[in-house]
Amino acid sequence: MTTASNGWADAAQQFQKTLQDNFQQALSALLPGHAPAAPSLLTQAWPSSEGLAGVHIDPARLLEIQQDYMREATALWNASLTPGGKVPAVSDRRFASQAWNSNPLSHFAAATYLLNAKALSAMAHAVEGDAKTRARVVFAIEQWLAAAAPSNFLALNADAQKKALETQGQSLASGLQNLMHDIGQGHLSMTDESVFEVGRNVATTEGAVVFENEFFQLLEYKPLTAKVHERPFLFVPPCINKYYILDLQPENSLIRYVVEQGHRTFVVSWRNPDESMQDKTWDDYIEHAAIKAIEVVREISGAPTINALGFCVGGTILGTALAVLAARGQKPVHSATFLTALLDFRETGVLDVFIDEHAVRLREVQMGGQGLLRGQDLASTFSFLRPNDLVWNYVVDNYLKGQKPPAFDLLYWNSDSTNLPGPFYAWYLRNTYHENNLAQPGKAVVCGQKIDLRKIDMPVYIYGSREDHIVPVAGAYATTQLLPGKKRFVMGASGHIAGVINPPAKKKRSYWTCDKLPASHEQWLKGAQEHAGSWWPDWSDWLKAQAGKQLAAPKAYGNRKYKAIEPAPGRYVKVKA
């Protein structure tokens, strides 16, 4: 038996105990509802551990994970201690550089971390019980593992150490400056925010504000064609972000693309709420924003009906508004487009881990009557859905390596957060994510009307992104089973934003179509056909068929009643949270 093997025999028990403690530490820190409780299957396998309520692992599966772990840990230990032995190279991009592989301590730390991460992840996925408990355990372990990576610590990060030596410590000084800057601004820098300015090099499509109230400004864009379709087009973006994700740069602006296709285009630019709006409700946003915007667009254009699009939460707002109007016997919208939007909240993906009766009731107590959900709280939540890409990557580069993040318009927008009124947010949590009331006919009451989405009888285009972690594609697809009109569902490649903002000129990614709409997305996908490039032209062809005949383009913004107030993008979008 080698010396390394003897050493392993002495250390194996401590390795296993550390793994066990790490698992419980992660759950205890990140799942406050799982306080120490009576022994479970987990504690039966490891008698010295304290149980966690609702967390059970089949002993046979746990033994299998332990044996795999012991076998791989033995090989790693022997390789590190045996003369001439070599710890295998790691493929994880956080540790893949030459600096990591040439530094024995950092290399061993990375390999050990990945081994532990593999075992902890396997344990998390082996948890038995209800789906929500299992999802919460997996999420908690993933968060803990992301935070515990050796790359996040200067003492173990070989790349950061190498840079510090090469720059004679200047990278550390710059990292400290970056840290103090971010503390001052109140959020982690993902991009060089000094490069961008709303209205100067983002949100630059030419237009004017033609209406405003305390909830939103309505932007009308200058036509880029001699003729426009008779039915104008209204964008309803999410109120949890700023609208200019749809108008970042001319070459990737969905708004500009629509204008170029000959549509008289209007956009809702949400106000960034302050304390004066802390008592505003979901009903207020439906009545005084979505429905009001539809009304003003009709009045300005003179068109009996319009076409409208709702993106993300904007789609939920638009769908609710259409249901309220239908309950009133009104049909001012001819067709609707829903981009990565949920109306049926049965399939909500990772966000479901945050929602239960306790969490919803807490928010109702905190801000159900009045208050503000701060924009940075929302932004942090969404960032931690992808912690390695949107949090720790920047911690390492900005602070440990002292690098200034590059200029990137999308990440500038991502950092430009917005607040939400507390009553609006509390109603939204309970009636959508928690109880799914919008999808149940007559269950939700909005603006005095019982909501029934089955009354939204119009042509509908529904888009979902294949890798969307915020609105899972199956959740977007569920809208096809709710609405009664003629529907088209299209799936694009990539995620929540990159899948949507995919201009044709880039010739990137692909999309899938299928004329049949079976009960589930899984069934739909079996019959879907893939097409290269952007989904925008497919949607443009569909929208053209809904837009009516062409008329001479207007030569001025608004009309006699609604005159231009100020140039686009307007004041509201420039207000910081």
C-alpha positions as CSV (number, residue, x, y, z in Angstrom):
1,M,0.0,0.0,0.0
2,T,1.5,3.4,-0.9
3,T,2.1,6.2,1.5
4,A,-0.5,8.2,-0.3
5,S,-3.0,5.4,0.2
6,N,-2.2,5.2,3.9
7,G,-2.7,9.0,4.0
8,W,-6.0,8.7,2.3
9,A,-7.2,6.0,4.7
10,D,-6.6,8.5,7.5
11,A,-8.2,11.5,5.7
12,A,-11.2,9.7,4.0
13,Q,-13.4,10.1,7.1
14,Q,-12.6,13.8,7.3
15,F,-13.2,14.3,3.6
16,Q,-16.6,12.7,3.9
17,K,-17.6,14.6,7.0
18,T,-16.6,17.9,5.2
19,L,-18.8,17.0,2.3
20,Q,-21.7,16.2,4.6
21,D,-21.2,19.5,6.6
22,N,-21.0,21.5,3.3
23,F,-24.3,20.1,2.2
24,Q,-26.1,21.0,5.4
25,Q,-24.3,24.3,5.7
26,A,-25.5,25.3,2.2
27,L,-29.1,24.3,3.0
28,S,-29.1,26.0,6.4
29,A,-27.7,29.2,5.0
30,L,-29.9,29.5,1.9
31,L,-33.1,27.6,2.9
32,P,-34.2,29.3,6.2
33,G,-37.4,27.3,6.1
34,H,-35.4,24.1,6.5
35,A,-34.4,24.4,10.1
36,P,-32.8,21.5,12.0
37,A,-35.4,18.8,12.6
38,A,-35.8,15.2,13.5
39,P,-33.6,12.6,11.8
40,S,-34.4,11.8,8.2
41,L,-33.0,9.4,5.6
42,L,-30.1,11.8,5.3
43,T,-29.2,11.6,9.0
44,Q,-29.7,7.8,8.9
45,A,-26.9,7.6,6.4
46,W,-24.8,10.1,8.3
47,P,-25.8,9.6,12.0
48,S,-23.7,12.5,13.2
49,S,-25.5,15.1,11.1
50,E,-28.5,17.2,12.0
51,G,-31.5,16.6,9.7
52,L,-33.2,19.2,7.5
53,A,-37.0,19.3,7.4
54,G,-38.3,17.9,4.1
55,V,-34.9,16.8,2.9
56,H,-34.6,13.0,2.4
57,I,-32.2,11.0,0.2
58,D,-32.6,7.3,-0.4
59,P,-29.8,5.5,1.5
60,A,-28.9,3.3,-1.5
61,R,-28.5,6.3,-3.8
62,L,-26.6,8.2,-1.1
63,L,-24.2,5.2,-0.7
64,E,-23.7,5.1,-4.4
65,I,-22.8,8.8,-4.4
66,Q,-20.4,8.3,-1.5
67,Q,-18.7,5.4,-3.1
68,D,-18.2,7.4,-6.3
69,Y,-16.9,10.3,-4.3
70,M,-14.5,8.1,-2.3
71,R,-13.1,6.4,-5.4
72,E,-12.4,9.7,-7.2
73,A,-11.1,11.4,-4.1
74,T,-8.7,8.5,-3.5
75,A,-7.4,8.8,-7.1
76,L,-7.0,12.6,-6.6
77,W,-5.3,12.2,-3.2
78,N,-2.9,9.6,-4.6
79,A,-2.0,11.7,-7.6
80,S,-1.2,14.6,-5.4
81,L,1.0,12.8,-3.0
82,T,2.7,10.1,-5.1
83,P,6.1,11.1,-6.5
84,G,5.7,11.8,-10.2
85,G,1.9,11.8,-9.8
86,K,-0.1,14.5,-11.5
87,V,-3.5,15.9,-10.7
88,P,-5.6,15.7,-13.9
89,A,-6.3,18.9,-15.8
90,V,-9.7,20.5,-15.2
91,S,-11.9,21.7,-18.0
92,D,-14.0,24.2,-16.1
93,R,-13.4,27.6,-17.7
94,R,-12.9,29.3,-14.3
95,F,-9.7,27.1,-13.8
96,A,-8.6,26.3,-17.3
97,S,-5.8,28.8,-17.8
98,Q,-2.1,27.9,-17.7
99,A,-1.7,29.8,-14.4
100,W,-4.1,27.4,-12.7
101,N,-2.6,24.3,-14.1
102,S,1.0,25.3,-13.3
103,N,0.3,26.3,-9.7
104,P,0.1,23.0,-7.7
105,L,-1.8,24.5,-4.8
106,S,-4.4,26.3,-7.0
107,H,-4.7,23.3,-9.3
108,F,-5.3,20.9,-6.4
109,A,-7.8,23.3,-4.8
110,A,-9.7,23.6,-8.2
111,A,-9.8,19.8,-8.6
112,T,-10.9,19.2,-5.1
113,Y,-13.6,21.8,-5.4
114,L,-14.9,20.3,-8.6
115,L,-15.0,16.8,-7.0
116,N,-16.9,18.2,-4.0
117,A,-19.2,20.1,-6.3
118,K,-20.0,17.0,-8.4
119,A,-20.9,15.0,-5.2
120,L,-22.9,17.8,-3.6
121,S,-24.9,18.4,-6.9
122,A,-25.6,14.7,-7.1
123,M,-26.9,14.7,-3.6
124,A,-29.1,17.7,-4.3
125,H,-30.6,16.0,-7.3
126,A,-31.1,12.8,-5.3
127,V,-33.3,14.5,-2.7
128,E,-36.7,12.9,-2.5
129,G,-40.0,14.6,-1.8
130,D,-42.1,17.3,-3.4
131,A,-40.8,19.0,-6.5
132,K,-40.5,22.4,-4.9
133,T,-38.4,21.1,-2.0
134,R,-36.1,19.4,-4.4
135,A,-35.8,22.5,-6.6
136,R,-35.0,24.6,-3.6
137,V,-32.3,22.2,-2.5
138,V,-30.7,22.2,-6.0
139,F,-30.9,26.0,-6.1
140,A,-29.3,26.4,-2.7
141,I,-26.5,24.0,-3.4
142,E,-25.8,25.7,-6.8
143,Q,-25.7,29.1,-5.1
144,W,-23.4,27.9,-2.4
145,L,-21.1,26.1,-4.8
146,A,-20.8,29.2,-7.0
147,A,-19.9,31.4,-4.0
148,A,-17.4,28.8,-2.6
149,A,-15.3,28.4,-5.8
150,P,-11.6,28.9,-5.2
151,S,-11.5,31.3,-8.1
152,N,-13.4,33.8,-5.9
153,F,-10.5,34.0,-3.4
154,L,-7.2,35.8,-4.0
155,A,-5.3,33.3,-1.9
156,L,-6.3,30.5,-4.3
157,N,-6.8,32.3,-7.6
158,A,-3.7,31.7,-9.7
159,D,-4.7,34.1,-12.4
160,A,-5.2,36.9,-10.0
161,Q,-1.9,36.2,-8.3
162,K,-0.1,36.1,-11.6
163,K,-1.5,39.4,-12.6
164,A,-0.6,41.0,-9.3
165,L,3.0,39.9,-9.7
166,E,3.1,41.1,-13.4
167,T,1.7,44.5,-12.5
168,Q,3.7,44.8,-9.2
169,G,0.5,45.0,-7.2
170,Q,-1.2,47.6,-9.4
171,S,-4.0,45.1,-10.2
172,L,-4.8,44.8,-6.5
173,A,-4.9,48.6,-6.1
174,S,-7.2,48.9,-9.1
175,G,-9.4,46.1,-7.8
176,L,-9.8,48.0,-4.5
177,Q,-10.7,51.2,-6.4
178,N,-13.2,49.2,-8.4
179,L,-14.7,47.8,-5.2
180,M,-15.0,51.2,-3.6
181,H,-16.6,52.6,-6.8
182,D,-19.2,49.8,-6.8
183,I,-19.9,50.3,-3.1
184,G,-20.5,53.9,-3.9
185,Q,-22.9,53.3,-6.8
186,G,-24.7,50.5,-4.9
187,H,-24.3,47.6,-7.4
188,L,-21.7,45.4,-9.1
189,S,-20.4,46.9,-12.3
190,M,-21.0,44.6,-15.3
191,T,-19.9,47.1,-17.9
192,D,-18.3,50.5,-18.2
193,E,-21.4,52.5,-17.6
194,S,-19.7,55.8,-18.3
195,V,-19.7,54.9,-22.0
196,F,-23.4,54.9,-22.4
197,E,-26.1,57.6,-22.2
198,V,-29.8,57.0,-22.9
199,G,-30.8,59.1,-25.9
200,R,-27.2,59.6,-27.1
201,N,-26.0,56.1,-27.9
202,V,-28.8,53.8,-26.7
203,A,-32.5,54.4,-27.2
204,T,-31.8,56.6,-30.3
205,T,-34.6,55.8,-32.7
206,E,-36.2,59.2,-33.6
207,G,-39.5,60.0,-32.1
208,A,-41.4,62.1,-29.6
209,V,-43.4,61.8,-26.4
210,V,-47.1,62.3,-27.3
211,F,-48.8,61.5,-24.0
212,E,-47.8,61.1,-20.3
213,N,-49.4,60.5,-17.0
214,E,-48.0,59.4,-13.6
215,F,-47.5,55.8,-14.9
216,F,-45.9,56.1,-18.3
217,Q,-45.0,58.2,-21.3
218,L,-46.2,57.2,-24.7
219,L,-43.6,57.4,-27.4
220,E,-44.4,57.7,-31.1
221,Y,-41.7,57.1,-33.7
222,K,-41.0,58.9,-36.9
223,P,-42.0,56.8,-39.9
224,L,-39.1,55.5,-42.1
225,T,-41.3,54.6,-45.0
226,A,-43.5,56.8,-47.3
227,K,-46.6,54.7,-46.3
228,V,-47.6,53.0,-43.1
229,H,-50.2,50.3,-42.4
230,E,-53.6,51.5,-41.2
231,R,-53.4,49.7,-37.9
232,P,-50.8,51.2,-35.7
233,F,-48.6,49.1,-33.5
234,L,-48.1,49.4,-29.7
235,F,-45.2,47.9,-27.7
236,V,-45.9,47.2,-24.0
237,P,-42.4,46.4,-22.5
238,P,-41.9,45.0,-19.0
239,C,-42.2,47.5,-16.2
240,I,-39.5,45.7,-14.2
241,N,-37.0,47.0,-16.8
242,K,-36.6,50.0,-19.1
243,Y,-38.1,49.8,-22.6
244,Y,-34.9,50.4,-24.5
245,I,-33.9,46.8,-24.4
246,L,-36.0,47.0,-27.6
247,D,-34.0,49.9,-28.9
248,L,-30.3,49.5,-27.8
249,Q,-28.5,50.3,-31.1
250,P,-29.9,50.9,-34.6
251,E,-28.5,47.6,-35.8
252,N,-30.2,45.5,-33.1
253,S,-33.3,47.6,-32.4
254,L,-36.6,45.7,-32.6
255,I,-38.4,49.1,-32.5
256,R,-36.5,50.4,-35.4
257,Y,-37.1,47.2,-37.3
258,V,-40.9,47.5,-36.9
259,V,-40.8,51.1,-38.0
260,E,-38.8,50.1,-41.1
261,Q,-41.5,47.5,-41.9
262,G,-44.0,50.3,-42.4
263,H,-45.8,50.3,-39.0
264,R,-46.8,53.4,-37.2
265,T,-45.1,52.6,-34.0
266,F,-45.8,53.5,-30.3
267,V,-44.0,52.4,-27.2
268,V,-44.9,52.5,-23.5
269,S,-42.0,54.0,-21.5
270,W,-42.7,53.2,-17.8
271,R,-42.1,55.7,-15.1
272,N,-39.5,54.6,-12.6
273,P,-41.6,54.7,-9.4
274,D,-40.7,56.8,-6.4
275,E,-42.4,57.2,-3.0
276,S,-45.2,59.1,-4.6
277,M,-46.3,55.8,-6.3
278,Q,-45.8,53.5,-3.4
279,D,-49.6,52.9,-3.1
280,K,-50.2,52.0,-6.8
281,T,-51.8,48.7,-7.6
282,W,-52.0,46.1,-10.4
283,D,-55.4,47.6,-11.3
284,D,-53.8,51.0,-11.7
285,Y,-51.2,49.7,-14.1
286,I,-53.9,48.0,-16.2
287,E,-56.4,50.8,-16.2
288,H,-54.2,53.9,-16.3
289,A,-51.3,52.5,-18.3
290,A,-52.0,49.5,-20.6
291,I,-55.7,50.4,-21.4
292,K,-54.9,54.1,-21.5
293,A,-52.1,53.5,-24.0
294,I,-54.4,51.5,-26.2
295,E,-57.0,54.3,-26.1
296,V,-54.5,57.1,-26.8
297,V,-52.9,55.2,-29.8
298,R,-56.4,54.7,-31.3
299,E,-57.3,58.4,-30.8
300,I,-54.0,59.6,-32.3
301,S,-54.2,57.3,-35.3
302,G,-57.9,57.3,-35.8
303,A,-57.8,53.5,-36.3
304,P,-60.7,51.5,-34.8
305,T,-58.3,48.8,-33.8
306,I,-54.6,48.4,-33.2
307,N,-52.0,45.7,-33.0
308,A,-50.1,45.3,-29.7
309,L,-47.1,43.4,-28.3
310,G,-46.3,42.5,-24.7
311,F,-42.8,41.5,-23.7
312,C,-42.2,39.5,-20.5
313,V,-44.2,41.1,-17.7
314,G,-45.5,43.5,-20.3
315,G,-47.1,40.5,-21.9
316,T,-48.9,39.6,-18.6
317,I,-50.0,43.2,-18.3
318,L,-51.2,43.3,-21.9
319,G,-53.1,40.0,-21.6
320,T,-54.7,41.2,-18.4
321,A,-55.8,44.5,-20.0
322,L,-57.2,42.6,-23.0
323,A,-59.2,40.4,-20.7
324,V,-60.6,43.4,-18.8
325,L,-61.6,45.0,-22.1
326,A,-63.2,41.8,-23.3
327,A,-65.2,41.6,-20.0
328,R,-66.4,45.1,-20.8
329,G,-67.5,44.1,-24.2
330,Q,-64.7,46.0,-25.9
331,K,-62.2,44.8,-28.6
332,P,-59.9,47.7,-29.5
333,V,-57.0,45.4,-30.3
334,H,-57.0,43.4,-33.5
335,S,-54.0,41.1,-32.8
336,A,-51.6,40.5,-30.0
337,T,-48.0,39.3,-29.8
338,F,-46.6,37.8,-26.6
339,L,-42.7,37.6,-26.4
340,T,-41.3,35.4,-23.6
341,A,-44.5,36.1,-21.5
342,L,-46.5,34.1,-19.0
343,L,-50.3,34.1,-18.8
344,D,-50.4,30.5,-17.3
345,F,-47.9,30.4,-14.4
346,R,-47.7,26.6,-14.0
347,E,-44.3,26.4,-15.6
348,T,-42.2,29.2,-14.0
349,G,-38.8,27.6,-13.9
350,V,-36.2,28.5,-11.2
351,L,-38.2,31.5,-10.0
352,D,-40.6,29.1,-8.4
353,V,-38.1,28.5,-5.6
354,F,-38.7,31.9,-4.2
355,I,-42.5,31.6,-4.1
356,D,-44.6,30.0,-1.3
357,E,-47.3,31.2,1.0
358,H,-44.8,32.4,3.6
359,A,-42.9,34.5,1.1
360,V,-46.0,36.0,-0.5
361,R,-47.6,36.8,2.8
362,L,-44.3,38.4,4.0
363,R,-44.3,40.7,1.0
364,E,-48.0,41.5,1.5
365,V,-47.3,42.5,5.1
366,Q,-44.2,44.5,4.1
367,M,-45.6,46.4,1.2
368,G,-49.1,45.2,0.3
369,G,-50.6,48.5,1.4
370,Q,-47.8,50.8,0.4
371,G,-44.0,50.7,-0.2
372,L,-41.5,50.2,-2.9
373,L,-39.6,47.2,-4.1
374,R,-36.2,48.6,-4.9
375,G,-34.9,48.0,-8.4
376,Q,-31.6,46.8,-7.1
377,D,-33.3,44.0,-5.2
378,L,-34.9,42.8,-8.4
379,A,-31.7,43.1,-10.3
380,S,-29.8,41.1,-7.8
381,T,-32.4,38.4,-7.8
382,F,-32.2,38.0,-11.5
383,S,-28.4,38.1,-11.5
384,F,-28.2,35.2,-9.0
385,L,-30.3,33.0,-11.3
386,R,-27.0,32.8,-13.2
387,P,-24.4,33.5,-10.4
388,N,-21.2,32.4,-12.2
389,D,-22.0,34.5,-15.3
390,L,-23.6,37.5,-13.8
391,V,-22.1,37.8,-10.3
392,W,-18.9,36.0,-9.5
393,N,-17.3,36.4,-12.9
394,Y,-17.4,40.2,-12.3
395,V,-16.2,39.9,-8.7
396,V,-13.1,38.1,-9.9
397,D,-12.4,40.3,-12.9
398,N,-13.2,43.7,-11.2
399,Y,-11.8,43.1,-7.8
400,L,-9.3,40.3,-7.8
401,K,-7.8,41.2,-11.2
402,G,-8.4,44.9,-11.1
403,Q,-9.9,45.0,-14.6
404,K,-12.4,47.5,-15.9
405,P,-15.4,45.8,-17.4
406,P,-15.8,46.3,-21.2
407,A,-18.5,48.5,-22.7
408,F,-21.6,46.4,-23.6
409,D,-25.0,48.0,-24.2
410,L,-27.0,45.0,-23.1
411,L,-25.3,44.9,-19.7
412,Y,-25.7,48.7,-19.3
413,W,-29.4,48.2,-19.7
414,N,-29.3,45.3,-17.3
415,S,-27.8,47.5,-14.7
416,D,-30.3,50.3,-15.2
417,S,-32.8,49.0,-12.7
418,T,-36.4,50.2,-11.9
419,N,-38.5,50.2,-8.7
420,L,-41.9,48.7,-8.4
421,P,-44.8,49.8,-6.2
422,G,-45.3,47.4,-3.3
423,P,-49.1,46.8,-3.8
424,F,-48.6,46.1,-7.5
425,Y,-45.8,43.6,-6.7
426,A,-47.7,41.9,-3.9
427,W,-50.8,41.4,-6.0
428,Y,-48.6,40.1,-8.9
429,L,-46.8,37.5,-6.7
430,R,-50.0,36.0,-5.2
431,N,-52.2,36.0,-8.3
432,T,-49.6,34.8,-10.8
433,Y,-46.6,32.9,-9.5
434,H,-48.3,31.6,-6.3
435,E,-52.0,30.9,-7.2
436,N,-52.0,31.2,-11.0
437,N,-55.3,33.0,-10.8
438,L,-55.1,34.7,-14.2
439,A,-55.3,31.3,-15.9
440,Q,-58.5,30.3,-13.9
441,P,-61.6,31.8,-15.4
442,G,-63.3,34.2,-13.0
443,K,-60.8,33.7,-10.2
444,A,-58.9,37.0,-10.5
445,V,-60.8,40.3,-10.4
446,V,-59.0,43.3,-12.1
447,C,-60.5,46.7,-12.5
448,G,-63.8,45.4,-11.3
449,Q,-63.9,42.6,-13.9
450,K,-63.6,38.9,-13.5
451,I,-60.8,37.8,-15.7
452,D,-61.4,35.2,-18.3
453,L,-58.5,34.8,-20.8
454,R,-60.8,32.7,-23.0
455,K,-62.5,35.8,-24.1
456,I,-59.4,37.2,-25.8
457,D,-60.5,36.0,-29.2
458,M,-58.0,37.4,-31.8
459,P,-55.0,36.4,-33.9
460,V,-52.0,35.8,-31.6
461,Y,-48.3,35.3,-32.2
462,I,-46.5,33.7,-29.2
463,Y,-42.7,33.5,-29.0
464,G,-40.6,31.6,-26.4
465,S,-36.8,31.2,-26.1
466,R,-35.4,27.7,-25.9
467,E,-32.9,28.4,-23.1
468,D,-35.0,31.0,-21.2
469,H,-34.3,30.7,-17.5
470,I,-36.9,33.5,-16.6
471,V,-39.8,32.5,-18.8
472,P,-39.3,28.8,-19.6
473,V,-40.3,28.0,-23.1
474,A,-42.9,25.5,-21.9
475,G,-44.5,28.3,-19.9
476,A,-44.6,30.6,-22.9
477,Y,-46.1,27.8,-24.9
478,A,-48.9,27.3,-22.4
479,T,-50.5,30.5,-23.7
480,T,-51.5,28.5,-26.8
481,Q,-53.8,26.4,-24.7
482,L,-55.5,29.4,-23.0
483,L,-56.4,31.7,-25.8
484,P,-59.2,30.8,-28.3
485,G,-58.2,32.7,-31.4
486,K,-55.9,31.7,-34.3
487,K,-52.5,31.2,-32.9
488,R,-48.9,30.8,-34.1
489,F,-46.1,29.7,-31.8
490,V,-42.4,30.1,-32.6
491,M,-39.4,29.1,-30.5
492,G,-36.1,30.8,-30.9
493,A,-32.6,29.7,-29.8
494,S,-30.8,31.2,-26.8
495,G,-32.2,32.9,-23.7
496,H,-34.7,35.5,-22.4
497,I,-33.0,38.5,-24.0
498,A,-30.5,37.2,-26.6
499,G,-33.2,35.0,-28.2
500,V,-35.6,38.0,-28.6
501,I,-33.0,40.6,-29.7
502,N,-31.7,38.7,-32.7
503,P,-31.8,41.0,-35.8
504,P,-31.8,39.3,-39.2
505,A,-28.7,41.0,-40.4
506,K,-26.6,39.2,-37.9
507,K,-27.6,35.8,-39.4
508,K,-27.2,34.2,-36.0
509,R,-29.0,31.4,-34.2
510,S,-32.2,29.7,-35.5
511,Y,-35.9,29.3,-34.7
512,W,-38.5,26.5,-34.9
513,T,-42.1,26.5,-36.2
514,C,-44.9,24.0,-36.3
515,D,-48.5,24.7,-37.5
516,K,-50.0,22.2,-35.1
517,L,-50.5,23.2,-31.4
518,P,-50.8,20.0,-29.3
519,A,-51.3,20.1,-25.5
520,S,-47.7,20.4,-24.5
521,H,-44.5,22.1,-25.7
522,E,-42.8,18.7,-25.7
523,Q,-45.3,17.4,-28.2
524,W,-45.0,20.5,-30.3
525,L,-41.3,20.2,-30.5
526,K,-41.5,16.7,-31.9
527,G,-43.2,18.1,-35.0
528,A,-41.3,21.4,-35.2
529,Q,-39.0,22.4,-38.1
530,E,-35.8,24.4,-37.5
531,H,-35.0,27.4,-39.7
532,A,-31.6,29.3,-39.8
533,G,-31.4,32.9,-38.6
534,S,-33.7,35.3,-36.9
535,W,-37.4,34.8,-36.1
536,W,-38.1,38.5,-36.8
537,P,-39.0,38.1,-40.5
538,D,-41.4,35.3,-39.7
539,W,-43.1,37.5,-37.2
540,S,-43.0,40.5,-39.6
541,D,-44.8,38.5,-42.3
542,W,-47.5,37.5,-39.7
543,L,-47.9,41.1,-38.5
544,K,-48.2,42.5,-42.0
545,A,-51.2,40.3,-42.5
546,Q,-52.8,41.8,-39.4
547,A,-51.9,45.4,-40.2
548,G,-54.4,46.3,-42.9
549,K,-54.0,48.5,-46.0
550,Q,-51.3,51.2,-46.4
551,L,-51.8,54.9,-45.9
552,A,-49.6,57.9,-46.4
553,A,-47.2,58.2,-43.4
554,P,-48.1,61.0,-41.0
555,K,-45.9,64.1,-41.2
556,A,-46.2,65.1,-37.6
557,Y,-46.3,63.4,-34.2
558,G,-49.6,63.0,-32.3
559,N,-52.7,65.0,-33.4
560,R,-54.5,68.2,-32.3
561,K,-55.4,66.7,-28.9
562,Y,-52.1,64.9,-28.2
563,K,-49.2,67.1,-29.3
564,A,-45.5,66.3,-29.0
565,I,-44.3,67.0,-25.5
566,E,-40.5,66.3,-25.9
567,P,-38.2,64.3,-28.1
568,A,-37.9,60.5,-27.5
569,P,-36.7,58.8,-25.4
570,G,-38.3,61.2,-23.0
571,R,-37.7,62.0,-19.3
572,Y,-39.1,58.9,-17.6
573,V,-36.6,56.5,-19.0
574,K,-33.7,58.6,-17.7
575,V,-34.7,58.5,-14.1
576,K,-32.4,56.2,-12.1
577,A,-33.7,53.9,-9.3
